[in-house]
């Protein structure tokens, strides 16, 4: 059985991003601010050093 997100043509990363934005949109305003702040601080991009 294929996952619903795969049948819709989405990657798991895109599917989870959509789910997270829906959950954040449904939150009360006081909690939403904290959730948005936490979501921004959890991503760190590292670029490899080239020789």
PDB file of N, CA, C and O in Angstrom:
ATOM      1  N   UNK A   1       0.840  -1.181   0.000  1.00  0.00           N
ATOM      2  CA  UNK A   1       0.000   0.000   0.000  1.00  0.00           C
ATOM      3  C   UNK A   1       0.887   1.247   0.000  1.00  0.00           C
ATOM      4  O   UNK A   1       1.809   1.363   0.807  1.00  0.00           O
ATOM      5  N   UNK A   2       0.606   2.148  -0.884  1.00  0.00           N
ATOM      6  CA  UNK A   2       1.389   3.372  -1.025  1.00  0.00           C
ATOM      7  C   UNK A   2       0.815   4.449  -0.103  1.00  0.00           C
ATOM      8  O   UNK A   2      -0.401   4.578   0.043  1.00  0.00           O
ATOM      9  N   UNK A   3       1.707   5.214   0.509  1.00  0.00           N
ATOM     10  CA  UNK A   3       1.276   6.295   1.396  1.00  0.00           C
ATOM     11  C   UNK A   3       0.507   7.356   0.594  1.00  0.00           C
ATOM     12  O   UNK A   3       0.764   7.573  -0.590  1.00  0.00           O
ATOM     13  N   UNK A   4      -0.429   7.998   1.267  1.00  0.00           N
ATOM     14  CA  UNK A   4      -1.270   8.999   0.598  1.00  0.00           C
ATOM     15  C   UNK A   4      -0.439  10.162   0.052  1.00  0.00           C
ATOM     16  O   UNK A   4      -0.722  10.670  -1.033  1.00  0.00           O
ATOM     17  N   UNK A   5       0.578  10.581   0.795  1.00  0.00           N
ATOM     18  CA  UNK A   5       1.390  11.703   0.330  1.00  0.00           C
ATOM     19  C   UNK A   5       2.164  11.325  -0.917  1.00  0.00           C
ATOM     20  O   UNK A   5       2.416  12.169  -1.777  1.00  0.00           O
ATOM     21  N   UNK A   6       2.543  10.049  -1.021  1.00  0.00           N
ATOM     22  CA  UNK A   6       3.265   9.592  -2.215  1.00  0.00           C
ATOM     23  C   UNK A   6       2.318   9.555  -3.417  1.00  0.00           C
ATOM     24  O   UNK A   6       2.709   9.921  -4.526  1.00  0.00           O
ATOM     25  N   UNK A   7       1.073   9.113  -3.201  1.00  0.00           N
ATOM     26  CA  UNK A   7       0.092   9.083  -4.280  1.00  0.00           C
ATOM     27  C   UNK A   7      -0.217  10.485  -4.786  1.00  0.00           C
ATOM     28  O   UNK A   7      -0.520  10.668  -5.965  1.00  0.00           O
ATOM     29  N   UNK A   8      -0.142  11.485  -3.893  1.00  0.00           N
ATOM     30  CA  UNK A   8      -0.408  12.867  -4.282  1.00  0.00           C
ATOM     31  C   UNK A   8       0.784  13.499  -4.989  1.00  0.00           C
ATOM     32  O   UNK A   8       0.693  14.633  -5.460  1.00  0.00           O
ATOM     33  N   UNK A   9       1.908  12.772  -5.070  1.00  0.00           N
ATOM     34  CA  UNK A   9       3.088  13.285  -5.763  1.00  0.00           C
ATOM     35  C   UNK A   9       3.959  14.183  -4.897  1.00  0.00           C
ATOM     36  O   UNK A   9       4.714  15.003  -5.418  1.00  0.00           O
ATOM     37  N   UNK A  10       3.859  14.033  -3.572  1.00  0.00           N
ATOM     38  CA  UNK A  10       4.648  14.852  -2.654  1.00  0.00           C
ATOM     39  C   UNK A  10       5.801  14.052  -2.075  1.00  0.00           C
ATOM     40  O   UNK A  10       5.712  12.832  -1.940  1.00  0.00           O
ATOM     41  N   UNK A  11       6.877  14.736  -1.734  1.00  0.00           N
ATOM     42  CA  UNK A  11       7.930  14.095  -0.959  1.00  0.00           C
ATOM     43  C   UNK A  11       7.517  14.133   0.506  1.00  0.00           C
ATOM     44  O   UNK A  11       6.631  14.896   0.889  1.00  0.00           O
ATOM     45  N   UNK A  12       8.159  13.312   1.317  1.00  0.00           N
ATOM     46  CA  UNK A  12       7.803  13.295   2.734  1.00  0.00           C
ATOM     47  C   UNK A  12       8.120  14.636   3.391  1.00  0.00           C
ATOM     48  O   UNK A  12       7.383  15.084   4.270  1.00  0.00           O
ATOM     49  N   UNK A  13       9.197  15.273   2.977  1.00  0.00           N
ATOM     50  CA  UNK A  13       9.581  16.570   3.545  1.00  0.00           C
ATOM     51  C   UNK A  13       8.502  17.610   3.245  1.00  0.00           C
ATOM     52  O   UNK A  13       8.118  18.373   4.131  1.00  0.00           O
ATOM     53  N   UNK A  14       8.018  17.645   2.022  1.00  0.00           N
ATOM     54  CA  UNK A  14       6.969  18.613   1.650  1.00  0.00           C
ATOM     55  C   UNK A  14       5.670  18.311   2.394  1.00  0.00           C
ATOM     56  O   UNK A  14       4.989  19.227   2.855  1.00  0.00           O
ATOM     57  N   UNK A  15       5.325  17.022   2.513  1.00  0.00           N
ATOM     58  CA  UNK A  15       4.128  16.610   3.235  1.00  0.00           C
ATOM     59  C   UNK A  15       4.204  17.036   4.698  1.00  0.00           C
ATOM     60  O   UNK A  15       3.231  17.561   5.241  1.00  0.00           O
ATOM     61  N   UNK A  16       5.335  16.816   5.332  1.00  0.00           N
ATOM     62  CA  UNK A  16       5.463  17.183   6.747  1.00  0.00           C
ATOM     63  C   UNK A  16       5.451  18.703   6.922  1.00  0.00           C
ATOM     64  O   UNK A  16       4.959  19.194   7.938  1.00  0.00           O
ATOM     65  N   UNK A  17       5.978  19.454   5.960  1.00  0.00           N
ATOM     66  CA  UNK A  17       5.937  20.919   6.032  1.00  0.00           C
ATOM     67  C   UNK A  17       4.505  21.426   5.927  1.00  0.00           C
ATOM     68  O   UNK A  17       4.127  22.366   6.627  1.00  0.00           O
ATOM     69  N   UNK A  18       3.708  20.813   5.059  1.00  0.00           N
ATOM     70  CA  UNK A  18       2.302  21.201   4.926  1.00  0.00           C
ATOM     71  C   UNK A  18       1.559  20.898   6.218  1.00  0.00           C
ATOM     72  O   UNK A  18       0.787  21.726   6.701  1.00  0.00           O
ATOM     73  N   UNK A  19       1.788  19.714   6.780  1.00  0.00           N
ATOM     74  CA  UNK A  19       1.129  19.339   8.038  1.00  0.00           C
ATOM     75  C   UNK A  19       1.512  20.299   9.157  1.00  0.00           C
ATOM     76  O   UNK A  19       0.656  20.710   9.940  1.00  0.00           O
ATOM     77  N   UNK A  20       2.776  20.654   9.238  1.00  0.00           N
ATOM     78  CA  UNK A  20       3.226  21.561  10.293  1.00  0.00           C
ATOM     79  C   UNK A  20       2.589  22.936  10.147  1.00  0.00           C
ATOM     80  O   UNK A  20       2.206  23.541  11.148  1.00  0.00           O
ATOM     81  N   UNK A  21       2.466  23.441   8.924  1.00  0.00           N
ATOM     82  CA  UNK A  21       1.859  24.760   8.743  1.00  0.00           C
ATOM     83  C   UNK A  21       0.369  24.736   9.084  1.00  0.00           C
ATOM     84  O   UNK A  21      -0.161  25.719   9.601  1.00  0.00           O
ATOM     85  N   UNK A  22      -0.303  23.633   8.801  1.00  0.00           N
ATOM     86  CA  UNK A  22      -1.719  23.511   9.143  1.00  0.00           C
ATOM     87  C   UNK A  22      -1.900  23.489  10.655  1.00  0.00           C
ATOM     88  O   UNK A  22      -2.805  24.130  11.189  1.00  0.00           O
ATOM     89  N   UNK A  23      -1.039  22.751  11.338  1.00  0.00           N
ATOM     90  CA  UNK A  23      -1.119  22.687  12.807  1.00  0.00           C
ATOM     91  C   UNK A  23      -0.841  24.059  13.410  1.00  0.00           C
ATOM     92  O   UNK A  23      -1.547  24.481  14.326  1.00  0.00           O
ATOM     93  N   UNK A  24       0.176  24.761  12.912  1.00  0.00           N
ATOM     94  CA  UNK A  24       0.489  26.095  13.437  1.00  0.00           C
ATOM     95  C   UNK A  24      -0.655  27.073  13.185  1.00  0.00           C
ATOM     96  O   UNK A  24      -0.938  27.920  14.033  1.00  0.00           O
ATOM     97  N   UNK A  25      -1.313  26.970  12.039  1.00  0.00           N
ATOM     98  CA  UNK A  25      -2.424  27.864  11.719  1.00  0.00           C
ATOM     99  C   UNK A  25      -3.619  27.636  12.639  1.00  0.00           C
ATOM    100  O   UNK A  25      -4.408  28.554  12.864  1.00  0.00           O
ATOM    101  N   UNK A  26      -3.761  26.434  13.168  1.00  0.00           N
ATOM    102  CA  UNK A  26      -4.898  26.110  14.030  1.00  0.00           C
ATOM    103  C   UNK A  26      -4.650  26.465  15.494  1.00  0.00           C
ATOM    104  O   UNK A  26      -5.563  26.365  16.314  1.00  0.00           O
ATOM    105  N   UNK A  27      -3.435  26.876  15.829  1.00  0.00           N
ATOM    106  CA  UNK A  27      -3.096  27.178  17.219  1.00  0.00           C
ATOM    107  C   UNK A  27      -3.659  28.525  17.666  1.00  0.00           C
ATOM    108  O   UNK A  27      -3.936  29.408  16.854  1.00  0.00           O
ATOM    109  N   UNK A  28      -3.817  28.652  18.974  1.00  0.00           N
ATOM    110  CA  UNK A  28      -4.217  29.934  19.551  1.00  0.00           C
ATOM    111  C   UNK A  28      -3.067  30.917  19.374  1.00  0.00           C
ATOM    112  O   UNK A  28      -1.909  30.501  19.325  1.00  0.00           O
ATOM    113  N   UNK A  29      -3.361  32.218  19.276  1.00  0.00           N
ATOM    114  CA  UNK A  29      -2.314  33.216  18.989  1.00  0.00           C
ATOM    115  C   UNK A  29      -1.133  33.200  19.962  1.00  0.00           C
ATOM    116  O   UNK A  29       0.011  33.356  19.534  1.00  0.00           O
ATOM    117  N   UNK A  30      -1.385  33.015  21.253  1.00  0.00           N
ATOM    118  CA  UNK A  30      -0.284  33.037  22.227  1.00  0.00           C
ATOM    119  C   UNK A  30       0.681  31.869  22.003  1.00  0.00           C
ATOM    120  O   UNK A  30       1.894  32.034  22.128  1.00  0.00           O
ATOM    121  N   UNK A  31       0.153  30.713  21.680  1.00  0.00           N
ATOM    122  CA  UNK A  31       0.990  29.535  21.456  1.00  0.00           C
ATOM    123  C   UNK A  31       1.618  29.574  20.069  1.00  0.00           C
ATOM    124  O   UNK A  31       2.718  29.061  19.868  1.00  0.00           O
ATOM    125  N   UNK A  32       0.922  30.181  19.112  1.00  0.00           N
ATOM    126  CA  UNK A  32       1.404  30.241  17.734  1.00  0.00           C
ATOM    127  C   UNK A  32       2.738  30.975  17.644  1.00  0.00           C
ATOM    128  O   UNK A  32       3.622  30.567  16.890  1.00  0.00           O
ATOM    129  N   UNK A  33       2.888  32.052  18.407  1.00  0.00           N
ATOM    130  CA  UNK A  33       4.133  32.823  18.383  1.00  0.00           C
ATOM    131  C   UNK A  33       5.302  31.952  18.819  1.00  0.00           C
ATOM    132  O   UNK A  33       6.363  31.974  18.195  1.00  0.00           O
ATOM    133  N   UNK A  34       5.113  31.185  19.888  1.00  0.00           N
ATOM    134  CA  UNK A  34       6.172  30.305  20.374  1.00  0.00           C
ATOM    135  C   UNK A  34       6.487  29.203  19.362  1.00  0.00           C
ATOM    136  O   UNK A  34       7.652  28.858  19.166  1.00  0.00           O
ATOM    137  N   UNK A  35       5.462  28.653  18.724  1.00  0.00           N
ATOM    138  CA  UNK A  35       5.664  27.585  17.742  1.00  0.00           C
ATOM    139  C   UNK A  35       6.421  28.100  16.520  1.00  0.00           C
ATOM    140  O   UNK A  35       7.301  27.410  16.005  1.00  0.00           O
ATOM    141  N   UNK A  36       6.093  29.288  16.057  1.00  0.00           N
ATOM    142  CA  UNK A  36       6.799  29.862  14.910  1.00  0.00           C
ATOM    143  C   UNK A  36       8.257  30.140  15.247  1.00  0.00           C
ATOM    144  O   UNK A  36       9.142  29.931  14.417  1.00  0.00           O
ATOM    145  N   UNK A  37       8.505  30.607  16.453  1.00  0.00           N
ATOM    146  CA  UNK A  37       9.875  30.875  16.883  1.00  0.00           C
ATOM    147  C   UNK A  37      10.679  29.576  16.952  1.00  0.00           C
ATOM    148  O   UNK A  37      11.841  29.548  16.547  1.00  0.00           O
ATOM    149  N   UNK A  38      10.076  28.509  17.459  1.00  0.00           N
ATOM    150  CA  UNK A  38      10.752  27.218  17.561  1.00  0.00           C
ATOM    151  C   UNK A  38      11.015  26.615  16.182  1.00  0.00           C
ATOM    152  O   UNK A  38      12.056  25.998  15.961  1.00  0.00           O
ATOM    153  N   UNK A  39      10.081  26.793  15.267  1.00  0.00           N
ATOM    154  CA  UNK A  39      10.239  26.231  13.922  1.00  0.00           C
ATOM    155  C   UNK A  39      11.397  26.883  13.184  1.00  0.00           C
ATOM    156  O   UNK A  39      12.089  26.218  12.413  1.00  0.00           O
ATOM    157  N   UNK A  40      11.615  28.155  13.404  1.00  0.00           N
ATOM    158  CA  UNK A  40      12.705  28.856  12.720  1.00  0.00           C
ATOM    159  C   UNK A  40      14.066  28.482  13.273  1.00  0.00           C
ATOM    160  O   UNK A  40      15.052  28.504  12.537  1.00  0.00           O
ATOM    161  N   UNK A  41      14.145  28.142  14.539  1.00  0.00           N
ATOM    162  CA  UNK A  41      15.441  27.885  15.158  1.00  0.00           C
ATOM    163  C   UNK A  41      15.906  26.441  15.028  1.00  0.00           C
ATOM    164  O   UNK A  41      17.016  26.126  15.457  1.00  0.00           O
ATOM    165  N   UNK A  42      15.100  25.552  14.451  1.00  0.00           N
ATOM    166  CA  UNK A  42      15.466  24.149  14.359  1.00  0.00           C
ATOM    167  C   UNK A  42      16.189  23.774  13.070  1.00  0.00           C
ATOM    168  O   UNK A  42      16.536  22.608  12.882  1.00  0.00           O
ATOM    169  N   UNK A  43      16.421  24.715  12.196  1.00  0.00           N
ATOM    170  CA  UNK A  43      17.064  24.415  10.918  1.00  0.00           C
ATOM    171  C   UNK A  43      18.441  25.060  10.873  1.00  0.00           C
ATOM    172  O   UNK A  43      18.595  26.255  11.127  1.00  0.00           O
ATOM    173  N   UNK A  44      19.435  24.246  10.546  1.00  0.00           N
ATOM    174  CA  UNK A  44      20.786  24.769  10.444  1.00  0.00           C
ATOM    175  C   UNK A  44      21.394  24.226   9.150  1.00  0.00           C
ATOM    176  O   UNK A  44      21.406  23.016   8.924  1.00  0.00           O
ATOM    177  N   UNK A  45      21.890  25.116   8.314  1.00  0.00           N
ATOM    178  CA  UNK A  45      22.454  24.720   7.029  1.00  0.00           C
ATOM    179  C   UNK A  45      23.968  24.827   7.112  1.00  0.00           C
ATOM    180  O   UNK A  45      24.507  25.873   7.473  1.00  0.00           O
ATOM    181  N   UNK A  46      24.638  23.756   6.781  1.00  0.00           N
ATOM    182  CA  UNK A  46      26.093  23.736   6.771  1.00  0.00           C
ATOM    183  C   UNK A  46      26.562  23.461   5.342  1.00  0.00           C
ATOM    184  O   UNK A  46      26.072  22.549   4.676  1.00  0.00           O
ATOM    185  N   UNK A  47      27.509  24.259   4.894  1.00  0.00           N
ATOM    186  CA  UNK A  47      28.078  24.046   3.574  1.00  0.00           C
ATOM    187  C   UNK A  47      29.471  23.447   3.746  1.00  0.00           C
ATOM    188  O   UNK A  47      30.264  23.935   4.550  1.00  0.00           O
ATOM    189  N   UNK A  48      29.764  22.406   3.003  1.00  0.00           N
ATOM    190  CA  UNK A  48      31.080  21.772   3.130  1.00  0.00           C
ATOM    191  C   UNK A  48      32.174  22.703   2.597  1.00  0.00           C
ATOM    192  O   UNK A  48      31.973  23.444   1.635  1.00  0.00           O
ATOM    193  N   UNK A  49      33.313  22.642   3.240  1.00  0.00           N
ATOM    194  CA  UNK A  49      34.459  23.445   2.775  1.00  0.00           C
ATOM    195  C   UNK A  49      35.040  22.803   1.540  1.00  0.00           C
ATOM    196  O   UNK A  49      35.226  21.587   1.498  1.00  0.00           O
ATOM    197  N   UNK A  50      35.331  23.613   0.524  1.00  0.00           N
ATOM    198  CA  UNK A  50      35.944  23.092  -0.697  1.00  0.00           C
ATOM    199  C   UNK A  50      37.438  23.365  -0.643  1.00  0.00           C
ATOM    200  O   UNK A  50      37.883  24.402  -0.151  1.00  0.00           O
ATOM    201  N   UNK A  51      38.185  22.430  -1.148  1.00  0.00           N
ATOM    202  CA  UNK A  51      39.646  22.556  -1.100  1.00  0.00           C
ATOM    203  C   UNK A  51      40.187  23.168  -2.355  1.00  0.00           C
ATOM    204  O   UNK A  51      41.399  23.347  -2.482  1.00  0.00           O
TER     205      UNK A  51
END
